[in-house]
Amino acid sequence: MKQLPAIAFVVLCLFGGAADFAYASESTACIETMRVLIDTLDKIEAGFNGTHHIVLTLYNGTEVRRDMEGPVSQNQQYTNEFDLECTPKSEIFQVHLESGGDDGWFMAQVITQAKHRDQIDYTPLTTDTVFNKWLDGDRDNYDQVWYNARRLPLNLSDRCFSDFQITGTTGDSSDSGFTSARHHFIVFHLIDGEERVEINGEDLNRNTPFTKATPTERCIKLTDIKRVSLDAQSSDGWEIADIATSYYDSASSSYVELTNDSAFDRYLDSNRNDLDYDTTHLLLSLVAN
């Protein structure tokens, strides 16, 4: 049998190896199966009997939608696996839960895992170990729902965040808080637009600590955030002595500071022309992480 010249053998090995490596890389990045693990709590009506959805949105706008069907009882774990027909992980822009009706489902914890082609083990896709939200098409009149219960974004592991909160202290004036009938906004200014979240009012006294959940509709990458601001929605002013914004990091199971203004001393108000700064738009100080 005729032997290949040495150079031909080397070329064949190089190109063959490169092809194998490219195939392996593509296979690893391709998600064939998604596992969903959801824990309810021992909460009244926490389970459901209908159908809700988990949706993967790709960068090109395509949605990969799978049905999560009941019944699920309170204090029970929901586990299911879905065929994703080889969805490239690098193309996933966001994962969210979507209500399929008004049969609400309370979720204490939501974890999704991905199994790639030619692999046996599952790896994290989204991680929300402290979720505590209702998925419900008709939840506006229940509890104090500070989020859109019809659509719940999940935190893609090591990539983006949607669970934000603000903490701080009101100022020294007698009317430091603003009423529950009024709203102001925290605004995340991103490289491709902005994400605005309403901050519900509360009749707080002067020099009073506050914590307000401000979950975003979309999952935000930290690298996409250019700046963060407070924008006034009404003339019912809010005096803030100090304020910090943080996001929930599932890896450390704790909130991590995004902004910190320990000596803020500003009014957020749409009608305060007597002050020497713009009270309608207050920039917050990003923390270097």
C-alpha positions in Angstrom: 0.0 0.0 0.0 1.3 3.4 -0.9 2.2 5.7 2.0 1.2 9.3 2.2 4.0 11.8 2.1 4.9 13.2 5.5 3.5 16.7 4.8 0.2 15.3 3.5 -0.1 13.2 6.7 0.5 16.3 8.8 -2.1 18.4 6.9 -4.6 15.6 7.1 -4.2 15.4 10.9 -4.3 19.1 11.3 -7.5 19.6 9.3 -9.1 16.4 10.7 -8.3 17.5 14.3 -9.6 21.0 13.6 -12.8 19.6 12.3 -13.3 17.3 15.3 -12.5 20.2 17.7 -15.0 22.5 15.9 -17.7 19.7 16.1 -17.0 19.2 19.7 -17.3 22.9 20.5 -20.5 23.2 18.6 -21.9 20.1 20.3 -21.0 21.4 23.7 -22.7 24.7 23.1 -25.9 23.1 21.8 -28.5 22.4 24.5 -30.6 19.4 23.7 -32.5 19.1 27.0 -33.6 21.6 29.7 -34.5 20.4 33.2 -36.8 22.7 35.3 -36.9 22.4 39.1 -39.4 24.6 40.9 -40.2 24.5 44.7 -43.5 25.8 46.1 -44.0 26.6 49.7 -46.6 25.5 52.3 -48.6 28.6 51.2 -52.3 28.6 50.7 -53.2 28.0 47.0 -49.5 27.8 46.1 -50.1 25.0 43.6 -52.0 25.1 40.3 -53.9 22.8 38.0 -53.6 24.6 34.7 -50.8 25.4 32.3 -48.0 27.9 32.5 -45.0 28.4 30.2 -41.2 28.7 30.3 -39.8 30.7 27.4 -36.3 31.1 26.0 -35.8 34.2 23.9 -32.9 34.2 21.4 -31.0 37.2 20.2 -32.7 37.0 16.8 -36.1 37.4 18.5 -37.1 33.7 18.2 -38.9 32.3 21.2 -38.6 28.6 22.3 -41.7 28.0 24.4 -42.5 24.9 26.5 -45.6 24.2 28.5 -45.5 23.4 32.3 -48.6 21.6 33.1 -50.3 20.9 36.5 -51.4 19.7 38.8 -48.8 20.8 41.3 -49.6 20.8 45.0 -48.4 23.3 47.6 -45.1 22.4 49.3 -44.3 20.1 46.3 -41.4 20.2 43.9 -42.2 20.4 40.2 -39.6 18.6 38.0 -39.7 18.2 34.2 -37.4 17.9 31.2 -38.0 19.6 27.9 -36.4 18.8 24.5 -34.9 22.0 23.1 -33.9 20.5 19.7 -30.3 21.7 19.9 -30.7 25.3 20.9 -27.2 27.0 21.0 -26.6 28.4 24.5 -24.7 31.4 23.1 -27.9 32.5 21.3 -30.0 32.6 24.4 -30.8 36.2 25.3 -33.2 35.7 28.2 -35.3 33.0 29.9 -38.6 33.9 31.6 -41.8 32.3 33.0 -45.1 33.3 31.4 -48.5 32.9 32.9 -51.0 30.7 31.1 -54.0 31.8 33.0 -55.3 33.0 36.4 -54.6 29.7 38.2 -51.7 31.1 40.2 -48.5 29.2 41.1 -46.3 30.4 44.0 -42.6 29.6 43.4 -40.1 29.7 46.3 -37.2 28.6 44.1 -36.6 28.2 40.4 -33.6 26.4 38.9 -33.1 25.4 35.3 -30.3 23.1 34.0 -29.0 22.3 30.5 -27.7 19.1 29.1 -25.6 19.6 26.0 -25.2 17.3 23.1 -22.8 14.4 23.8 -22.7 15.2 27.5 -24.3 13.3 30.4 -24.3 15.8 33.2 -26.5 18.8 33.5 -25.0 22.3 34.0 -26.8 25.4 35.4 -28.7 27.6 33.0 -30.7 29.8 35.3 -30.5 30.0 39.1 -33.0 31.7 41.4 -32.7 30.1 44.8 -34.6 32.9 46.5 -37.5 33.6 44.1 -40.7 33.9 46.2 -43.0 35.1 43.4 -46.4 34.3 42.1 -46.8 33.3 38.4 -50.4 34.4 37.8 -52.4 36.1 35.1 -54.7 37.8 37.6 -52.6 38.8 40.6 -53.0 42.6 40.7 -55.5 42.6 43.5 -53.7 40.2 45.8 -51.0 40.8 48.4 -48.7 43.7 47.6 -47.4 42.5 44.3 -44.4 44.7 43.3 -43.7 42.9 40.1 -45.4 41.8 36.9 -46.8 38.4 37.9 -47.7 37.5 34.3 -44.0 37.5 33.2 -41.1 36.6 35.5 -37.6 36.8 34.1 -35.0 34.3 35.4 -31.4 35.0 36.2 -29.1 33.4 33.6 -26.2 31.9 35.5 -23.1 34.1 35.5 -24.6 36.3 32.8 -27.4 38.6 33.8 -29.7 39.7 36.6 -33.3 40.7 37.2 -33.7 40.7 41.0 -32.7 44.2 42.1 -33.5 46.2 45.2 -32.8 49.6 46.7 -32.1 50.3 50.3 -31.4 53.5 52.2 -32.7 56.1 54.7 -35.1 58.9 54.3 -34.0 62.5 55.0 -34.5 64.7 58.0 -37.6 66.6 56.8 -41.1 65.7 58.2 -42.3 64.8 54.7 -39.4 62.7 53.6 -41.5 59.8 52.3 -44.0 59.9 49.4 -47.5 58.4 49.5 -48.5 55.0 48.2 -50.6 56.6 45.5 -47.5 58.1 43.9 -44.7 56.5 42.1 -41.1 57.4 41.1 -38.7 55.3 38.9 -35.3 53.8 39.1 -33.9 53.7 35.6 -31.1 51.4 34.3 -29.5 53.1 31.3 -28.2 50.4 29.1 -26.1 50.3 25.9 -29.3 49.3 23.9 -31.9 51.4 25.7 -33.2 51.6 29.2 -35.2 49.6 31.8 -37.5 51.6 34.0 -39.0 50.2 37.3 -41.6 51.9 39.3 -40.8 52.5 43.0 -44.0 52.2 45.0 -44.6 55.0 47.5 -44.8 54.5 51.3 -45.6 57.0 54.1 -42.2 56.9 55.8 -41.2 59.1 58.7 -38.0 61.1 58.7 -34.7 59.3 59.2 -36.3 55.9 58.5 -34.6 52.9 56.8 -36.3 51.6 53.7 -35.9 48.5 51.4 -37.8 48.4 48.1 -37.8 45.5 45.6 -37.3 46.7 42.1 -37.2 43.6 39.8 -36.7 44.3 36.1 -38.7 43.0 33.2 -35.6 41.8 31.4 -32.5 40.1 32.6 -29.7 42.7 32.6 -26.0 42.1 32.0 -23.9 44.2 34.3 -21.6 45.1 31.4 -24.6 46.6 29.6 -25.3 49.1 32.4 -23.9 52.6 31.6 -25.5 54.4 34.5 -28.4 54.2 37.0 -30.7 57.1 38.0 -33.8 58.0 40.0 -36.5 59.8 37.9 -39.3 61.8 39.4 -42.9 60.8 38.4 -44.8 63.3 40.6 -44.5 66.4 42.8 -44.9 64.2 45.9 -41.2 64.5 46.8 -39.0 61.9 48.3 -36.1 63.1 50.4 -33.3 60.5 50.5 -30.3 60.8 52.9 -28.5 57.7 51.6 -29.3 55.0 49.0 -27.7 51.9 47.5 -28.8 49.6 44.7 -28.0 45.9 44.7 -28.6 42.8 42.6 -29.2 39.2 43.9 -26.2 37.0 43.1 -27.3 33.3 43.2 -23.6 32.2 43.3 -23.1 33.8 46.7 -26.8 33.7 47.8 -26.6 37.4 48.7 -27.2 40.9 47.4 -24.2 42.6 45.8 -24.0 46.4 45.6 -24.4 48.0 42.2 -24.6 51.6 43.3 -23.8 53.3 46.7 -24.4 56.9 47.8 -23.8 57.0 51.5 -24.1 60.8 51.6 -26.8 61.5 49.0 -29.0 64.2 50.7 -31.2 64.8 47.6 -34.9 65.4 46.9 -36.6 63.4 44.1 -39.4 65.6 43.0 -40.9 66.8 39.7 -41.6 70.3 41.0 -38.7 71.7 43.1 -37.2 74.6 41.2 -35.9 76.2 44.4 -33.0 73.8 44.7 -29.6 74.1 42.9 -29.8 70.6 41.2 -32.2 68.8 38.9 -34.6 67.0 41.3 -36.3 65.2 38.4 -33.2 63.1 37.5 -30.8 62.0 40.1 -27.7 59.9 39.0 -26.5 57.2 41.4 -22.8 56.3 41.9 -21.9 52.9 40.3 -19.7 50.7 42.4 -16.6 49.2 40.8 -16.9 45.4 41.0 
